[in-house]
Amino acid sequence: MKKKLKEYIAPILAVAGLYAVMEAVGITCPIKFLTGISCMGCGMSRAWMAVLRLDIKKAFYYHPLFFTPPLFLIITALKKHINKKVYKLFIFTMVFLYATIYVIRLMDGTNDIVVFQPENNIVFRILRLIL
């Protein structure tokens, strides 16, 4: 049981550590930093920070699916005890929901969380510094 627990905790701690380092140097989202385009999870960290402040309305604003990561972790941890078809349906549903919300937020011209700004990717930033 301890080995299984370590298998789940070690990657979570590694990702948390990596994000802490990136945040410390000003990279809030690696995908947005590299491409200039927000990812499907954009706003999730801010949403959870809002939840910690008990501001659920703001959490929904930052990402309407903010409540799904804990659910995903629980379902993944219990994968062996769940019917394969049910598990696959859950994963498909999650991907579909995230993709749908992403497209809606990307197309919304008033949304300032999810952006499409490829001109702000790392390559263009470096070129602007050089030229």
BAMARBA-54488 format. One record per atom (N, C-alpha, C): residue number from 1; residue in three letters; atom name; x, y, z. Coordinates in steps of 0.1 Angstrom, whole numbers, plus 5000, padded with zeros to 4 digits. Layout:
N
+-----+-----+----+------+------+------+
|   i |  aa | at |    X |    Y |    Z |
+-----+-----+----+------+------+------+
| NUM | ALA | CA |    X |    Y |    Z |
...
+-----+-----+----+------+------+------+
This chain:
131
+-----+-----+----+------+------+------+
|   i |  aa | at |    X |    Y |    Z |
+-----+-----+----+------+------+------+
|   1 | MET |  N | 5008 | 4988 | 5000 |
|   1 | MET | CA | 5000 | 5000 | 5000 |
|   1 | MET |  C | 5009 | 5013 | 5000 |
|   2 | LYS |  N | 5020 | 5012 | 5008 |
|   2 | LYS | CA | 5028 | 5024 | 5008 |
|   2 | LYS |  C | 5035 | 5027 | 4995 |
|   3 | LYS |  N | 5038 | 5016 | 4987 |
|   3 | LYS | CA | 5044 | 5018 | 4974 |
|   3 | LYS |  C | 5034 | 5025 | 4965 |
|   4 | LYS |  N | 5021 | 5020 | 4965 |
|   4 | LYS | CA | 5011 | 5026 | 4957 |
|   4 | LYS |  C | 5009 | 5041 | 4960 |
|   5 | LEU |  N | 5009 | 5044 | 4973 |
|   5 | LEU | CA | 5008 | 5058 | 4977 |
|   5 | LEU |  C | 5019 | 5067 | 4972 |
|   6 | LYS |  N | 5031 | 5061 | 4973 |
|   6 | LYS | CA | 5043 | 5068 | 4968 |
|   6 | LYS |  C | 5042 | 5071 | 4953 |
|   7 | GLU |  N | 5036 | 5061 | 4945 |
|   7 | GLU | CA | 5034 | 5062 | 4931 |
|   7 | GLU |  C | 5025 | 5074 | 4927 |
|   8 | TYR |  N | 5016 | 5077 | 4936 |
|   8 | TYR | CA | 5007 | 5088 | 4934 |
|   8 | TYR |  C | 5013 | 5102 | 4939 |
|   9 | ILE |  N | 5019 | 5101 | 4950 |
|   9 | ILE | CA | 5024 | 5113 | 4957 |
|   9 | ILE |  C | 5036 | 5119 | 4950 |
|  10 | ALA |  N | 5045 | 5111 | 4946 |
|  10 | ALA | CA | 5058 | 5115 | 4940 |
|  10 | ALA |  C | 5055 | 5124 | 4927 |
|  11 | PRO |  N | 5047 | 5119 | 4918 |
|  11 | PRO | CA | 5045 | 5128 | 4906 |
|  11 | PRO |  C | 5038 | 5141 | 4909 |
|  12 | ILE |  N | 5029 | 5140 | 4919 |
|  12 | ILE | CA | 5021 | 5152 | 4923 |
|  12 | ILE |  C | 5031 | 5163 | 4929 |
|  13 | LEU |  N | 5040 | 5158 | 4938 |
|  13 | LEU | CA | 5050 | 5167 | 4944 |
|  13 | LEU |  C | 5060 | 5172 | 4933 |
|  14 | ALA |  N | 5063 | 5164 | 4924 |
|  14 | ALA | CA | 5073 | 5168 | 4913 |
|  14 | ALA |  C | 5066 | 5179 | 4905 |
|  15 | VAL |  N | 5054 | 5177 | 4901 |
|  15 | VAL | CA | 5047 | 5188 | 4893 |
|  15 | VAL |  C | 5045 | 5200 | 4901 |
|  16 | ALA |  N | 5041 | 5199 | 4914 |
|  16 | ALA | CA | 5039 | 5211 | 4922 |
|  16 | ALA |  C | 5052 | 5218 | 4924 |
|  17 | GLY |  N | 5063 | 5211 | 4925 |
|  17 | GLY | CA | 5076 | 5217 | 4926 |
|  17 | GLY |  C | 5080 | 5225 | 4914 |
|  18 | LEU |  N | 5078 | 5218 | 4902 |
|  18 | LEU | CA | 5081 | 5224 | 4889 |
|  18 | LEU |  C | 5073 | 5237 | 4888 |
|  19 | TYR |  N | 5060 | 5237 | 4891 |
|  19 | TYR | CA | 5052 | 5248 | 4889 |
|  19 | TYR |  C | 5056 | 5259 | 4899 |
|  20 | ALA |  N | 5061 | 5256 | 4911 |
|  20 | ALA | CA | 5065 | 5266 | 4920 |
|  20 | ALA |  C | 5078 | 5273 | 4915 |
|  21 | VAL |  N | 5087 | 5265 | 4909 |
|  21 | VAL | CA | 5099 | 5271 | 4903 |
|  21 | VAL |  C | 5095 | 5281 | 4891 |
|  22 | MET |  N | 5086 | 5276 | 4883 |
|  22 | MET | CA | 5082 | 5284 | 4871 |
|  22 | MET |  C | 5075 | 5297 | 4876 |
|  23 | GLU |  N | 5066 | 5295 | 4886 |
|  23 | GLU | CA | 5059 | 5307 | 4891 |
|  23 | GLU |  C | 5070 | 5317 | 4897 |
|  24 | ALA |  N | 5080 | 5312 | 4903 |
|  24 | ALA | CA | 5090 | 5321 | 4909 |
|  24 | ALA |  C | 5098 | 5329 | 4899 |
|  25 | VAL |  N | 5099 | 5323 | 4886 |
|  25 | VAL | CA | 5106 | 5330 | 4876 |
|  25 | VAL |  C | 5097 | 5338 | 4866 |
|  26 | GLY |  N | 5084 | 5337 | 4870 |
|  26 | GLY | CA | 5074 | 5345 | 4862 |
|  26 | GLY |  C | 5067 | 5337 | 4851 |
|  27 | ILE |  N | 5068 | 5324 | 4850 |
|  27 | ILE | CA | 5061 | 5316 | 4840 |
|  27 | ILE |  C | 5049 | 5310 | 4847 |
|  28 | THR |  N | 5037 | 5316 | 4845 |
|  28 | THR | CA | 5026 | 5311 | 4852 |
|  28 | THR |  C | 5019 | 5299 | 4844 |
|  29 | CYS |  N | 5022 | 5298 | 4831 |
|  29 | CYS | CA | 5016 | 5287 | 4824 |
|  29 | CYS |  C | 5027 | 5283 | 4813 |
|  30 | PRO |  N | 5032 | 5271 | 4814 |
|  30 | PRO | CA | 5043 | 5267 | 4804 |
|  30 | PRO |  C | 5037 | 5267 | 4790 |
|  31 | ILE |  N | 5025 | 5262 | 4788 |
|  31 | ILE | CA | 5020 | 5261 | 4774 |
|  31 | ILE |  C | 5018 | 5275 | 4768 |
|  32 | LYS |  N | 5012 | 5284 | 4776 |
|  32 | LYS | CA | 5009 | 5298 | 4772 |
|  32 | LYS |  C | 5023 | 5305 | 4769 |
|  33 | PHE |  N | 5033 | 5302 | 4778 |
|  33 | PHE | CA | 5046 | 5308 | 4777 |
|  33 | PHE |  C | 5053 | 5304 | 4764 |
|  34 | LEU |  N | 5051 | 5291 | 4760 |
|  34 | LEU | CA | 5058 | 5286 | 4748 |
|  34 | LEU |  C | 5050 | 5289 | 4735 |
|  35 | THR |  N | 5037 | 5289 | 4736 |
|  35 | THR | CA | 5029 | 5290 | 4724 |
|  35 | THR |  C | 5022 | 5304 | 4722 |
|  36 | GLY |  N | 5019 | 5310 | 4733 |
|  36 | GLY | CA | 5011 | 5322 | 4733 |
|  36 | GLY |  C | 4996 | 5319 | 4733 |
|  37 | ILE |  N | 4993 | 5307 | 4734 |
|  37 | ILE | CA | 4979 | 5302 | 4734 |
|  37 | ILE |  C | 4975 | 5295 | 4747 |
|  38 | SER |  N | 4964 | 5299 | 4753 |
|  38 | SER | CA | 4960 | 5292 | 4765 |
|  38 | SER |  C | 4957 | 5278 | 4763 |
|  39 | CYS |  N | 4958 | 5270 | 4773 |
|  39 | CYS | CA | 4954 | 5256 | 4773 |
|  39 | CYS |  C | 4940 | 5254 | 4778 |
|  40 | MET |  N | 4935 | 5241 | 4777 |
|  40 | MET | CA | 4922 | 5238 | 4782 |
|  40 | MET |  C | 4920 | 5240 | 4797 |
|  41 | GLY |  N | 4931 | 5240 | 4804 |
|  41 | GLY | CA | 4931 | 5241 | 4819 |
|  41 | GLY |  C | 4934 | 5255 | 4824 |
|  42 | CYS |  N | 4935 | 5264 | 4814 |
|  42 | CYS | CA | 4938 | 5278 | 4818 |
|  42 | CYS |  C | 4928 | 5284 | 4828 |
|  43 | GLY |  N | 4934 | 5289 | 4838 |
|  43 | GLY | CA | 4926 | 5295 | 4849 |
|  43 | GLY |  C | 4924 | 5286 | 4861 |
|  44 | MET |  N | 4928 | 5274 | 4859 |
|  44 | MET | CA | 4925 | 5264 | 4870 |
|  44 | MET |  C | 4932 | 5267 | 4883 |
|  45 | SER |  N | 4945 | 5271 | 4882 |
|  45 | SER | CA | 4952 | 5275 | 4894 |
|  45 | SER |  C | 4946 | 5287 | 4901 |
|  46 | ARG |  N | 4942 | 5297 | 4893 |
|  46 | ARG | CA | 4935 | 5309 | 4899 |
|  46 | ARG |  C | 4922 | 5305 | 4905 |
|  47 | ALA |  N | 4915 | 5295 | 4898 |
|  47 | ALA | CA | 4902 | 5291 | 4903 |
|  47 | ALA |  C | 4904 | 5284 | 4917 |
|  48 | TRP |  N | 4914 | 5276 | 4918 |
|  48 | TRP | CA | 4916 | 5269 | 4931 |
|  48 | TRP |  C | 4921 | 5279 | 4942 |
|  49 | MET |  N | 4928 | 5289 | 4938 |
|  49 | MET | CA | 4932 | 5300 | 4948 |
|  49 | MET |  C | 4919 | 5307 | 4952 |
|  50 | ALA |  N | 4910 | 5309 | 4943 |
|  50 | ALA | CA | 4897 | 5316 | 4947 |
|  50 | ALA |  C | 4889 | 5307 | 4956 |
|  51 | VAL |  N | 4889 | 5294 | 4954 |
|  51 | VAL | CA | 4882 | 5284 | 4963 |
|  51 | VAL |  C | 4888 | 5285 | 4977 |
|  52 | LEU |  N | 4902 | 5286 | 4978 |
|  52 | LEU | CA | 4908 | 5287 | 4991 |
|  52 | LEU |  C | 4904 | 5299 | 4998 |
|  53 | ARG |  N | 4900 | 5310 | 4991 |
|  53 | ARG | CA | 4895 | 5322 | 4997 |
|  53 | ARG |  C | 4880 | 5322 | 4998 |
|  54 | LEU |  N | 4874 | 5310 | 4995 |
|  54 | LEU | CA | 4860 | 5308 | 4996 |
|  54 | LEU |  C | 4852 | 5317 | 4986 |
|  55 | ASP |  N | 4858 | 5320 | 4975 |
|  55 | ASP | CA | 4851 | 5328 | 4965 |
|  55 | ASP |  C | 4848 | 5319 | 4953 |
|  56 | ILE |  N | 4837 | 5312 | 4955 |
|  56 | ILE | CA | 4833 | 5302 | 4945 |
|  56 | ILE |  C | 4828 | 5309 | 4932 |
|  57 | LYS |  N | 4822 | 5320 | 4932 |
|  57 | LYS | CA | 4818 | 5328 | 4920 |
|  57 | LYS |  C | 4831 | 5331 | 4912 |
|  58 | LYS |  N | 4841 | 5335 | 4918 |
|  58 | LYS | CA | 4854 | 5339 | 4911 |
|  58 | LYS |  C | 4860 | 5326 | 4906 |
|  59 | ALA |  N | 4859 | 5315 | 4913 |
|  59 | ALA | CA | 4865 | 5302 | 4909 |
|  59 | ALA |  C | 4858 | 5298 | 4896 |
|  60 | PHE |  N | 4845 | 5299 | 4895 |
|  60 | PHE | CA | 4838 | 5295 | 4883 |
|  60 | PHE |  C | 4842 | 5305 | 4871 |
|  61 | TYR |  N | 4844 | 5317 | 4874 |
|  61 | TYR | CA | 4849 | 5327 | 4864 |
|  61 | TYR |  C | 4862 | 5322 | 4858 |
|  62 | TYR |  N | 4871 | 5319 | 4867 |
|  62 | TYR | CA | 4885 | 5315 | 4863 |
|  62 | TYR |  C | 4884 | 5302 | 4855 |
|  63 | HIS |  N | 4877 | 5292 | 4860 |
|  63 | HIS | CA | 4875 | 5279 | 4852 |
|  63 | HIS |  C | 4863 | 5272 | 4857 |
|  64 | PRO |  N | 4853 | 5271 | 4848 |
|  64 | PRO | CA | 4840 | 5265 | 4852 |
|  64 | PRO |  C | 4841 | 5250 | 4857 |
|  65 | LEU |  N | 4852 | 5244 | 4853 |
|  65 | LEU | CA | 4853 | 5229 | 4857 |
|  65 | LEU |  C | 4864 | 5228 | 4868 |
|  66 | PHE |  N | 4865 | 5238 | 4876 |
|  66 | PHE | CA | 4876 | 5237 | 4886 |
|  66 | PHE |  C | 4874 | 5226 | 4896 |
|  67 | PHE |  N | 4862 | 5221 | 4898 |
|  67 | PHE | CA | 4859 | 5210 | 4907 |
|  67 | PHE |  C | 4863 | 5196 | 4902 |
|  68 | THR |  N | 4866 | 5195 | 4889 |
|  68 | THR | CA | 4869 | 5182 | 4884 |
|  68 | THR |  C | 4882 | 5176 | 4887 |
|  69 | PRO |  N | 4893 | 5183 | 4889 |
|  69 | PRO | CA | 4906 | 5176 | 4891 |
|  69 | PRO |  C | 4906 | 5167 | 4903 |
|  70 | PRO |  N | 4900 | 5171 | 4915 |
|  70 | PRO | CA | 4899 | 5161 | 4926 |
|  70 | PRO |  C | 4891 | 5148 | 4922 |
|  71 | LEU |  N | 4880 | 5151 | 4915 |
|  71 | LEU | CA | 4872 | 5140 | 4910 |
|  71 | LEU |  C | 4880 | 5130 | 4901 |
|  72 | PHE |  N | 4888 | 5136 | 4892 |
|  72 | PHE | CA | 4896 | 5129 | 4883 |
|  72 | PHE |  C | 4906 | 5121 | 4891 |
|  73 | LEU |  N | 4913 | 5127 | 4901 |
|  73 | LEU | CA | 4922 | 5119 | 4909 |
|  73 | LEU |  C | 4916 | 5108 | 4916 |
|  74 | ILE |  N | 4904 | 5110 | 4922 |
|  74 | ILE | CA | 4898 | 5099 | 4929 |
|  74 | ILE |  C | 4894 | 5088 | 4920 |
|  75 | ILE |  N | 4888 | 5091 | 4908 |
|  75 | ILE | CA | 4884 | 5081 | 4898 |
|  75 | ILE |  C | 4897 | 5073 | 4893 |
|  76 | THR |  N | 4908 | 5080 | 4891 |
|  76 | THR | CA | 4920 | 5074 | 4886 |
|  76 | THR |  C | 4926 | 5065 | 4897 |
|  77 | ALA |  N | 4925 | 5069 | 4909 |
|  77 | ALA | CA | 4930 | 5061 | 4920 |
|  77 | ALA |  C | 4922 | 5048 | 4922 |
|  78 | LEU |  N | 4909 | 5049 | 4919 |
|  78 | LEU | CA | 4900 | 5038 | 4920 |
|  78 | LEU |  C | 4898 | 5030 | 4907 |
|  79 | LYS |  N | 4906 | 5033 | 4897 |
|  79 | LYS | CA | 4905 | 5027 | 4884 |
|  79 | LYS |  C | 4903 | 5012 | 4884 |
|  80 | LYS |  N | 4911 | 5005 | 4892 |
|  80 | LYS | CA | 4910 | 4990 | 4892 |
|  80 | LYS |  C | 4897 | 4985 | 4897 |
|  81 | HIS |  N | 4890 | 4994 | 4905 |
|  81 | HIS | CA | 4877 | 4990 | 4911 |
|  81 | HIS |  C | 4865 | 4994 | 4902 |
|  82 | ILE |  N | 4868 | 5001 | 4891 |
|  82 | ILE | CA | 4857 | 5006 | 4883 |
|  82 | ILE |  C | 4857 | 4998 | 4869 |
|  83 | ASN |  N | 4845 | 4996 | 4865 |
|  83 | ASN | CA | 4843 | 4990 | 4852 |
|  83 | ASN |  C | 4850 | 4998 | 4841 |
|  84 | LYS |  N | 4857 | 4990 | 4832 |
|  84 | LYS | CA | 4865 | 4997 | 4822 |
|  84 | LYS |  C | 4857 | 5006 | 4813 |
|  85 | LYS |  N | 4845 | 5002 | 4809 |
|  85 | LYS | CA | 4836 | 5010 | 4801 |
|  85 | LYS |  C | 4832 | 5023 | 4808 |
|  86 | VAL |  N | 4829 | 5022 | 4821 |
|  86 | VAL | CA | 4825 | 5033 | 4829 |
|  86 | VAL |  C | 4837 | 5043 | 4830 |
|  87 | TYR |  N | 4849 | 5037 | 4832 |
|  87 | TYR | CA | 4861 | 5046 | 4833 |
|  87 | TYR |  C | 4864 | 5053 | 4820 |
|  88 | LYS |  N | 4863 | 5046 | 4809 |
|  88 | LYS | CA | 4865 | 5052 | 4796 |
|  88 | LYS |  C | 4855 | 5063 | 4793 |
|  89 | LEU |  N | 4842 | 5060 | 4796 |
|  89 | LEU | CA | 4832 | 5070 | 4795 |
|  89 | LEU |  C | 4835 | 5082 | 4803 |
|  90 | PHE |  N | 4840 | 5081 | 4815 |
|  90 | PHE | CA | 4843 | 5092 | 4824 |
|  90 | PHE |  C | 4854 | 5100 | 4817 |
|  91 | ILE |  N | 4865 | 5093 | 4812 |
|  91 | ILE | CA | 4876 | 5101 | 4806 |
|  91 | ILE |  C | 4871 | 5108 | 4794 |
|  92 | PHE |  N | 4863 | 5101 | 4785 |
|  92 | PHE | CA | 4858 | 5108 | 4773 |
|  92 | PHE |  C | 4850 | 5120 | 4777 |
|  93 | THR |  N | 4841 | 5118 | 4787 |
|  93 | THR | CA | 4833 | 5130 | 4791 |
|  93 | THR |  C | 4841 | 5141 | 4796 |
|  94 | MET |  N | 4852 | 5138 | 4804 |
|  94 | MET | CA | 4860 | 5149 | 4809 |
|  94 | MET |  C | 4867 | 5157 | 4797 |
|  95 | VAL |  N | 4872 | 5149 | 4788 |
|  95 | VAL | CA | 4879 | 5155 | 4776 |
|  95 | VAL |  C | 4869 | 5163 | 4768 |
|  96 | PHE |  N | 4857 | 5158 | 4766 |
|  96 | PHE | CA | 4847 | 5165 | 4759 |
|  96 | PHE |  C | 4843 | 5178 | 4766 |
|  97 | LEU |  N | 4841 | 5177 | 4779 |
|  97 | LEU | CA | 4837 | 5189 | 4787 |
|  97 | LEU |  C | 4848 | 5200 | 4786 |
|  98 | TYR |  N | 4860 | 5196 | 4788 |
|  98 | TYR | CA | 4872 | 5205 | 4788 |
|  98 | TYR |  C | 4873 | 5211 | 4774 |
|  99 | ALA |  N | 4872 | 5203 | 4764 |
|  99 | ALA | CA | 4873 | 5209 | 4750 |
|  99 | ALA |  C | 4862 | 5218 | 4747 |
| 100 | THR |  N | 4850 | 5215 | 4751 |
| 100 | THR | CA | 4838 | 5223 | 4748 |
| 100 | THR |  C | 4840 | 5237 | 4755 |
| 101 | ILE |  N | 4843 | 5236 | 4768 |
| 101 | ILE | CA | 4845 | 5249 | 4776 |
| 101 | ILE |  C | 4856 | 5257 | 4770 |
| 102 | TYR |  N | 4867 | 5250 | 4766 |
| 102 | TYR | CA | 4878 | 5257 | 4760 |
| 102 | TYR |  C | 4875 | 5265 | 4747 |
| 103 | VAL |  N | 4868 | 5258 | 4738 |
| 103 | VAL | CA | 4864 | 5264 | 4726 |
| 103 | VAL |  C | 4854 | 5276 | 4728 |
| 104 | ILE |  N | 4845 | 5274 | 4737 |
| 104 | ILE | CA | 4836 | 5285 | 4741 |
| 104 | ILE |  C | 4843 | 5297 | 4746 |
| 105 | ARG |  N | 4852 | 5294 | 4755 |
| 105 | ARG | CA | 4860 | 5305 | 4762 |
| 105 | ARG |  C | 4870 | 5312 | 4752 |
| 106 | LEU |  N | 4875 | 5304 | 4743 |
| 106 | LEU | CA | 4884 | 5309 | 4733 |
| 106 | LEU |  C | 4877 | 5318 | 4723 |
| 107 | MET |  N | 4865 | 5314 | 4719 |
| 107 | MET | CA | 4857 | 5322 | 4710 |
| 107 | MET |  C | 4851 | 5335 | 4716 |
| 108 | ASP |  N | 4849 | 5335 | 4729 |
| 108 | ASP | CA | 4844 | 5346 | 4736 |
| 108 | ASP |  C | 4854 | 5358 | 4736 |
| 109 | GLY |  N | 4850 | 5368 | 4729 |
| 109 | GLY | CA | 4859 | 5380 | 4728 |
| 109 | GLY |  C | 4861 | 5388 | 4740 |
| 110 | THR |  N | 4852 | 5386 | 4750 |
| 110 | THR | CA | 4853 | 5393 | 4763 |
| 110 | THR |  C | 4861 | 5385 | 4773 |
| 111 | ASN |  N | 4865 | 5373 | 4770 |
| 111 | ASN | CA | 4872 | 5364 | 4780 |
| 111 | ASN |  C | 4886 | 5369 | 4781 |
| 112 | ASP |  N | 4891 | 5372 | 4793 |
| 112 | ASP | CA | 4905 | 5376 | 4794 |
| 112 | ASP |  C | 4913 | 5365 | 4800 |
| 113 | ILE |  N | 4907 | 5353 | 4803 |
| 113 | ILE | CA | 4915 | 5342 | 4809 |
| 113 | ILE |  C | 4921 | 5333 | 4798 |
| 114 | VAL |  N | 4913 | 5329 | 4788 |
| 114 | VAL | CA | 4917 | 5321 | 4777 |
| 114 | VAL |  C | 4920 | 5330 | 4765 |
| 115 | VAL |  N | 4932 | 5330 | 4760 |
| 115 | VAL | CA | 4936 | 5339 | 4749 |
| 115 | VAL |  C | 4943 | 5331 | 4738 |
| 116 | PHE |  N | 4942 | 5337 | 4726 |
| 116 | PHE | CA | 4949 | 5332 | 4715 |
| 116 | PHE |  C | 4958 | 5343 | 4710 |
| 117 | GLN |  N | 4971 | 5343 | 4714 |
| 117 | GLN | CA | 4980 | 5353 | 4711 |
| 117 | GLN |  C | 4994 | 5347 | 4707 |
| 118 | PRO |  N | 4994 | 5340 | 4696 |
| 118 | PRO | CA | 5007 | 5333 | 4692 |
| 118 | PRO |  C | 5018 | 5343 | 4690 |
| 119 | GLU |  N | 5015 | 5356 | 4688 |
| 119 | GLU | CA | 5026 | 5366 | 4687 |
| 119 | GLU |  C | 5033 | 5368 | 4700 |
| 120 | ASN |  N | 5028 | 5363 | 4711 |
| 120 | ASN | CA | 5035 | 5364 | 4724 |
| 120 | ASN |  C | 5042 | 5351 | 4728 |
| 121 | ASN |  N | 5044 | 5342 | 4719 |
| 121 | ASN | CA | 5051 | 5330 | 4723 |
| 121 | ASN |  C | 5066 | 5333 | 4725 |
| 122 | ILE |  N | 5073 | 5323 | 4730 |
| 122 | ILE | CA | 5087 | 5325 | 4734 |
| 122 | ILE |  C | 5096 | 5329 | 4722 |
| 123 | VAL |  N | 5094 | 5323 | 4710 |
| 123 | VAL | CA | 5102 | 5326 | 4699 |
| 123 | VAL |  C | 5101 | 5341 | 4695 |
| 124 | PHE |  N | 5088 | 5346 | 4694 |
| 124 | PHE | CA | 5086 | 5360 | 4691 |
| 124 | PHE |  C | 5092 | 5369 | 4701 |
| 125 | ARG |  N | 5091 | 5365 | 4714 |
| 125 | ARG | CA | 5097 | 5374 | 4725 |
| 125 | ARG |  C | 5112 | 5375 | 4723 |
| 126 | ILE |  N | 5118 | 5364 | 4720 |
| 126 | ILE | CA | 5133 | 5364 | 4718 |
| 126 | ILE |  C | 5137 | 5372 | 4706 |
| 127 | LEU |  N | 5129 | 5371 | 4695 |
| 127 | LEU | CA | 5132 | 5379 | 4683 |
| 127 | LEU |  C | 5130 | 5393 | 4686 |
| 128 | ARG |  N | 5120 | 5397 | 4694 |
| 128 | ARG | CA | 5118 | 5411 | 4697 |
| 128 | ARG |  C | 5129 | 5417 | 4705 |
| 129 | LEU |  N | 5135 | 5409 | 4714 |
| 129 | LEU | CA | 5146 | 5413 | 4722 |
| 129 | LEU |  C | 5159 | 5415 | 4713 |
| 130 | ILE |  N | 5161 | 5406 | 4703 |
| 130 | ILE | CA | 5173 | 5406 | 4695 |
| 130 | ILE |  C | 5172 | 5417 | 4685 |
| 131 | LEU |  N | 5160 | 5419 | 4678 |
| 131 | LEU | CA | 5159 | 5428 | 4667 |
| 131 | LEU |  C | 5154 | 5442 | 4672 |
+-----+-----+----+------+------+------+
